[in-house]
Amino acid sequence: MSPLLENYIRLTARVDALCADIAAALGEQITCSAGCSSCCTAITIFPVEAAAMRKALKKLPQQQVEKIRRQVAQHADGERCPLLRDDRCLLYEARPIICRTHGLPIIYTADGTRHSDCCPRNMSDADAVSGSRVVDLDTLNTLLVAVNAIYLTRSETPETALRTTISAALAP
């Protein structure tokens, strides 16, 4: 495990476990599966997420790397995620934190008020969801910001580094 990315890798493992537990608990109420890409929009990512994606890209065969970079370059300015091809993520194992939670019930604070949301394709028969079966985006974002801050202090990335697009993060 890369020392610079170890906190991020631990966080993604915990997020994946949480999301798997929620999906298992909600069973057929979650219809998301391989090939579902309705939530896959162009997003910005933290420097630590960009570094993890670049590291994952380096592990791939050169031909696959070139294919991914062409795809990303061709779709850099679109509304959909530039990694999306045939409704599948070309770098799924290294997808950003927010992508790992897509589709599941979430709670978050906006304008001082707590809100809940879920992919409209999921939870169609549920009136309410238990608090243990939702992703608290406020908590998750706080953790991600902290992990990113630690990454920035340990890496050569300027501390003022801002979020970036996936296409900029994966450019050669």
C-alpha positions in Angstrom: 0.0 0.0 0.0 1.3 3.4 -0.9 2.1 5.4 2.3 0.7 8.6 0.6 -2.6 6.9 -0.2 -3.0 4.5 2.8 -5.7 6.7 4.5 -7.6 7.0 1.3 -7.5 3.3 0.6 -8.7 2.6 4.1 -11.5 5.1 3.6 -12.6 3.5 0.3 -12.6 0.1 1.9 -14.8 1.3 4.7 -17.2 3.1 2.3 -17.4 0.0 0.1 -18.2 -2.1 3.2 -20.9 0.3 4.4 -22.4 0.5 0.9 -22.4 -3.3 0.6 -24.1 -3.6 4.0 -26.8 -1.0 3.1 -27.4 -2.7 -0.3 -27.7 -6.1 1.3 -30.1 -4.8 4.0 -32.3 -3.1 1.5 -32.2 -6.1 -0.9 -34.5 -5.7 -3.9 -35.2 -2.1 -3.1 -31.8 -1.3 -4.6 -32.0 -2.0 -8.4 -28.6 -0.6 -9.3 -26.3 -3.1 -10.9 -23.5 -3.4 -13.4 -24.5 -1.4 -16.5 -26.6 1.1 -14.5 -25.1 4.5 -15.2 -27.9 7.0 -14.7 -26.0 8.6 -11.8 -22.7 8.8 -13.7 -22.2 12.5 -14.4 -19.1 14.6 -14.8 -17.8 15.5 -11.3 -14.8 17.0 -9.7 -12.5 15.1 -7.4 -10.1 15.8 -4.6 -6.3 15.6 -5.3 -6.1 12.4 -3.2 -8.8 10.8 -5.4 -7.0 11.9 -8.5 -3.7 10.4 -7.2 -5.5 7.1 -6.5 -7.0 7.1 -10.0 -3.6 7.8 -11.6 -2.0 5.0 -9.6 -4.7 2.6 -10.7 -4.2 3.7 -14.3 -0.4 3.0 -14.1 -1.1 -0.6 -13.1 -3.0 -1.3 -16.3 -1.5 -2.5 -19.6 -0.4 0.4 -21.8 -3.0 -0.4 -24.5 -5.8 -0.1 -21.9 -4.3 3.1 -20.5 -4.3 4.6 -24.0 -7.9 3.5 -24.6 -9.0 5.1 -21.3 -7.1 8.3 -22.0 -8.7 8.6 -25.5 -12.1 8.0 -24.0 -11.6 10.6 -21.3 -10.2 13.2 -23.8 -13.1 12.7 -26.2 -15.7 13.2 -23.5 -13.9 15.7 -21.3 -16.5 18.5 -21.8 -19.6 16.4 -21.6 -22.2 16.2 -18.8 -21.7 12.4 -18.4 -18.6 11.0 -16.7 -15.7 10.8 -19.2 -14.8 7.3 -17.9 -18.2 5.9 -18.9 -18.2 3.6 -21.9 -21.1 1.3 -22.8 -22.7 2.2 -19.4 -19.7 0.9 -17.5 -16.8 2.7 -15.7 -13.5 2.1 -17.3 -11.7 2.6 -14.0 -14.3 1.1 -11.7 -12.0 -0.2 -9.0 -10.5 3.3 -8.5 -13.7 5.3 -8.8 -14.1 8.3 -6.5 -15.8 8.1 -3.1 -19.1 9.7 -4.3 -19.4 7.2 -7.1 -19.2 4.4 -4.6 -22.3 5.7 -2.9 -24.5 6.4 -6.0 -28.0 5.0 -5.9 -28.1 4.4 -2.2 -30.2 6.4 0.2 -28.3 9.4 1.5 -28.7 12.2 4.0 -27.0 15.6 3.8 -27.3 19.1 5.1 -28.2 22.0 2.8 -29.0 25.5 3.9 -29.0 24.3 7.5 -31.7 21.6 6.9 -31.2 17.9 6.7 -32.4 16.3 3.5 -32.6 12.8 2.2 -32.4 11.5 -1.3 -32.0 8.3 -3.3 -31.9 7.3 -6.9 -35.5 7.4 -8.2 -35.0 3.9 -9.6 -34.4 2.6 -6.0 -36.6 2.5 -2.9 -39.8 2.9 -4.9 -41.8 0.8 -2.4 -40.3 2.3 0.8 -42.0 5.1 2.8 -38.9 5.5 5.1 -35.5 4.1 5.6 -33.7 3.4 8.9 -30.8 5.7 9.8 -28.5 2.7 9.7 -29.4 2.1 6.0 -28.3 5.5 4.7 -25.1 7.1 3.8 -24.5 10.3 5.8 -22.8 12.5 3.1 -21.8 15.2 5.7 -19.8 12.7 7.7 -18.4 11.1 4.6 -17.3 14.4 3.1 -15.7 15.4 6.4 -13.7 12.3 6.4 -12.7 12.7 2.8 -11.6 16.3 3.4 -9.5 15.2 6.3 -7.9 12.4 4.3 -7.2 14.8 1.4 -5.6 17.3 3.8 -3.3 14.6 5.2 -2.4 13.6 1.6 -1.7 17.2 0.6 0.7 17.7 3.6 2.6 14.5 2.8 2.7 14.8 -1.0 4.3 17.3 -3.3 0.9 18.6 -4.2 0.5 22.3 -3.3 -1.7 22.7 -0.2 -4.0 25.0 -2.1 -4.7 22.3 -4.6 -8.4 22.5 -5.7 -10.7 19.8 -6.9 -10.1 18.8 -10.5 -12.0 17.1 -13.2 -11.5 13.4 -14.0 -10.3 14.4 -17.4 -7.6 16.7 -16.0 -6.6 14.2 -13.4 -6.0 11.5 -16.0 -4.4 13.6 -18.8 -1.0 12.4 -19.9 
